[in-house]
């Protein structure tokens, strides 16, 4: 914190300097991930972090030959797109109902939705595993992977919050014209929901794409494992046999990180407190 | 619509149809598993061949007793306590200070926001590979420290393994807390700062007397979310310290749950750990709400 006698500009300079220092510390591991993935031999010296030459894509070929990178990416894609589809379709319906429709059980549903945010699914992993793998026999299937994530509660929350903010007059006018609830949702509410949709896609995407524990438990078949699981298995089992184990792991890490980071940079404007905090605190 | 139907179903019963898929989902992957976890924890539950009829006798608090006596379980709960003692204050202080700074600058905001949020959106598994590289025995951190490098090295040192995990998670999650504080700062009335300046308060005083109380509800939320993150810890001890090592020094309760429930085939004791965690998280959430929002 700057002292009082500095003028506001002086304070800004100090704040900026501190923020840039923090940003450099925050971003360094990302930079190092990319550099490490391009080095032929691991070089952990300080100079090694700023190589002038000798960069190669060899590690990417190496990780691709040790694990089935393309297959893992496809699996991550199916898992993520499946969750996105079910979350968007059923989330819009539930969010709209919770925001604008008076029906029996609305209060209860809302209360359970709040509780779900506090008791996350990791704590229920054993009974969920028992149900999905043992009772329903959905081990090694995309359905089993998607099921526990199918409707993201934070997304339902964001949709609800968004529908609450729409002016009442809009709905009253449509109702006066004799439009049915279904018609109001389809032609009045949905066309306006686009901004909330982008926020929902962003926060829902990073769930399944980054998830490790659940797909790790539910898939034993390597041809079904998403990239996070494949890479984790590589790190804990196979890495010892590669010529540049760290380099190959870092190349895999870059491939895993890139889609989420790219999506976030493109949509970062939708990733703000006013959009999201309503989603977690209600 | 008749009066009785309206009374039974609500004014717009179509809402029931719209909300039904989500309600069924919550029942199937939240309410029912929660009930099953409690049931399993009071019975002698084991994995049987599919379709086989097996007897699963009621055992009262036996599973809880054996869990509470188990040194590995106790250790994992102490590890999470250590994690929270490091992670919670660090998260609250750093994110509030950084959010206040971000709020005061006019330029480079997009770049700075991206820099602070990007670990939050990136997979733990990807970030763990860089930290393994940075904190390995011959990694860059030890190269910089030279003779000051800890021996045994960070991730295989029973004193340092948990703090490194806490630091990793603080870094990864900090962006979300900054985001919550940035939203809360917009709601602190500007004239409070002006009257503090008129009273001759320094910047530090104004921060302490205006900003900190002004964002109190965000602080509650940040503390609760950090507690939940701590209770969920799995990927980091599994990968960063090679299975909660050294010797269980960084094992988390969810990791022990995985070992007992799935690797060793005692889902009943694992379910008991899960039920205890749920209760602890709810208690901690209530306590932090009560203490932070006293007035």
Interface residues (C-beta under 8 A of the other chain):
Chain A: X1 X2 X3 X4 X11 X12 X15 X16 X18 X19 X20 X22 X23 X26 X27 X29 X30 X32 X33 X36 X42 X44 X45 X46 X48 X49 X90 X91 X93 X94 X96 X97 X98 X101 X102 X103 X104 X105 X106 X109 X112 X113 X115 X116 X118 X119 X120 X121 X122 X123 X124 X125 X126 X127 X128 X129 X130 X131 X134 X137 X147 X148 X150 X151 X153 X156 X181 X182 X185 X202 X206 X209 X210 X212 X213 X217 X228 X231 X232 X235 X236 X246 X249 X250 X252 X253 X254 X256 X257 X260 X261 X263 X264 X265 X268 X271 X272 X273 X274 X276 X277 X280 X281
Chain B: X8 X9 X10 X11 X12 X13 X14 X15 X16 X18 X19 X21 X22 X23 X25 X26 X28 X29 X30 X31 X32 X33 X34 X36 X37 X40 X47 X50 X98 X101 X102 X104 X105 X106 X107 X108 X110 X111 X112 X113 X114 X115 X116 X117 X118 X119 X121 X122 X123 X124 X125 X126 X127 X128 X129 X130 X131 X132 X133 X134 X136 X138 X139 X140 X143 X144 X171 X174 X179 X180 X181 X182 X183 X184 X186 X202 X203 X204 X207 X217 X218 X221 X224 X225 X228 X231 X232 X234 X235 X238 X239 X242 X254 X257 X258 X261 X262 X267 X270 X271 X274 X277 X278 X281 X282 X285
